[in-house]
Amino acid sequence: MVFDRITVDPARMNGQPCLRNMHLTVRRVVELAASYPNRKELLQDYPELEDEDIRQAILYAADIPSCIRKSSEGAIIDVYVQPKASKNELVGVHEHAVKIRLTAPPVEGEANKECLRFISKVLDVSRSSLALVQGHKSRRKSILVRGVSMENLQRLLVQKWMGKAASNSSKIGT
């Protein structure tokens, strides 16, 4: 899928994916699409948006499922780690992997440890339920999440990325 309307510029909106270099992030457009009763009203209130903008924003946000696959023990999530960042955070999707910024440096396994701690916190699962199964010395990693269904992991990641996760009601289970 080509996202020709999605732009990423580090100087605009803190590098978040935007639509056609406007000050409208993919996240905001998906939130608007979810909250408006119909698309016609949304387009009336936001005349700078076009149907194709909304379609691509939704598809771009929905790419998270491509980062997760089933495992006999639960689900595996592919992540792309950016070490030595100013804070730990979920960023979005980068080449079919969930992009994560981490403060830890990529030396002596520090970024791997921080990655597992951060994923544990984000998913609200115990650290012992996670295992780094691939990418010990790479930015691209595969992490096993034991005892969690692929569908629940996808749902929670979309909620977390969109910032809509409810505190206790979004805990994952099989």
C-alpha positions in Angstrom: 0.0 0.0 0.0 1.3 3.4 -1.0 0.5 6.2 1.5 1.1 9.1 -0.8 -0.8 11.5 1.5 1.0 10.6 4.7 4.0 12.8 5.4 6.6 12.7 8.2 8.7 15.7 8.8 10.8 16.0 12.0 10.2 19.7 12.0 6.4 19.4 11.8 4.2 18.1 14.7 7.2 16.5 16.4 7.7 14.2 13.5 4.3 12.5 13.9 2.8 11.2 10.6 0.6 14.0 9.1 -1.6 14.4 6.1 -0.2 16.3 3.1 2.2 18.3 5.3 -0.8 19.9 7.1 -0.9 20.3 10.9 -3.3 17.3 11.1 -1.8 14.1 12.4 -2.9 10.7 11.3 -3.8 10.1 14.9 -6.1 13.2 15.0 -7.8 12.3 11.7 -8.5 8.7 12.9 -9.9 10.1 16.2 -12.2 12.5 14.2 -13.3 9.7 11.9 -14.3 7.6 15.0 -16.1 10.5 16.7 -18.1 11.9 13.8 -21.5 10.2 13.0 -20.8 10.4 9.3 -18.0 11.4 7.0 -20.0 14.1 5.3 -20.2 16.1 8.6 -16.5 15.6 9.2 -15.6 16.9 5.7 -17.9 19.9 6.3 -16.2 20.8 9.6 -12.7 20.1 8.2 -12.8 21.4 4.6 -9.1 20.9 4.1 -9.6 17.1 4.4 -10.6 14.9 1.5 -12.1 11.4 1.5 -8.8 9.9 0.4 -7.0 11.6 3.4 -9.4 9.9 5.8 -9.1 6.5 4.1 -5.3 6.6 4.1 -5.1 7.7 7.7 -7.3 4.8 8.8 -5.3 2.3 6.7 -2.0 3.7 8.0 -3.1 3.4 11.6 -4.5 -0.1 11.0 -1.1 -1.3 9.8 -0.3 -2.3 13.4 -1.8 -5.8 12.9 1.0 -6.5 10.4 3.4 -6.2 13.3 1.9 -9.1 15.2 1.7 -12.8 14.5 0.4 -15.9 16.3 2.7 -18.2 18.3 1.9 -21.5 20.0 2.7 -19.7 23.3 0.8 -16.5 22.6 1.7 -13.7 20.2 4.9 -12.3 18.7 5.2 -8.6 18.2 7.9 -7.1 15.8 9.4 -3.9 17.1 11.8 -1.3 15.7 13.9 0.3 18.4 15.3 3.8 18.3 17.8 3.9 21.2 19.1 7.0 23.0 15.9 8.9 22.7 14.8 11.6 25.1 12.0 9.4 26.5 10.5 6.0 26.2 7.4 6.0 23.9 5.4 4.1 21.2 5.8 6.1 18.0 3.7 4.2 15.4 4.6 1.7 12.7 7.9 1.5 10.8 8.3 -1.1 8.1 5.8 -3.5 9.6 7.2 -3.2 13.1 6.0 -1.1 16.0 8.5 1.7 16.4 9.6 2.3 20.0 11.9 5.1 21.2 14.0 4.2 24.2 16.3 6.2 26.4 18.7 3.3 26.9 21.9 3.2 24.8 22.4 0.2 22.5 25.4 -1.2 24.5 25.7 -4.4 26.5 22.0 -5.3 26.1 20.7 -2.2 27.9 18.3 -1.3 25.0 17.0 -4.9 25.0 16.4 -4.8 28.7 14.7 -1.4 28.5 12.6 -2.6 25.5 11.2 -5.5 27.5 10.5 -3.4 30.5 8.7 -0.8 28.4 6.7 -3.4 26.5 5.7 -5.0 29.8 4.5 -1.6 31.1 2.7 -0.7 27.9 0.9 -4.0 27.7 0.4 -4.3 31.5 1.9 -7.8 31.5 4.6 -9.3 33.7 8.1 -9.0 32.5 8.4 -12.8 32.8 5.7 -13.2 30.2 8.0 -11.6 27.6 11.0 -13.0 25.7 13.2 -11.5 23.1 13.2 -14.2 20.4 15.0 -12.4 17.6 17.1 -9.3 17.1 19.4 -9.3 20.1 21.9 -7.1 18.3 19.6 -5.3 15.9 17.1 -2.4 16.0 14.5 -4.8 14.6 13.4 -7.3 17.3 10.7 -10.0 17.7 9.2 -10.3 21.2 7.1 -13.2 22.4 4.2 -12.2 24.6 3.1 -15.4 26.4 -0.5 -16.1 27.1 -1.9 -13.3 25.1 -4.0 -13.7 21.9 -2.9 -12.0 18.7 -6.3 -10.2 18.5 -6.1 -8.8 22.0 -2.5 -7.7 21.5 -3.6 -5.9 18.3 -6.5 -4.2 20.0 -4.5 -3.0 22.9 -1.6 -1.6 20.7 -4.1 0.3 18.5 -5.7 1.7 21.7 -2.4 2.7 23.2 -1.1 4.3 20.0 -4.3 6.2 19.6 -4.2 7.2 23.3 -7.6 5.9 24.1 -6.8 3.0 26.4 -8.8 3.0 29.6 -6.6 2.4 32.6 -7.9 -0.9 34.0 -10.4 -1.9 31.3 -7.8 -2.3 28.6 -5.8 -5.0 30.3 -5.2 -7.9 27.9 -6.0 -11.5 28.4 -6.5 -14.5 26.2 
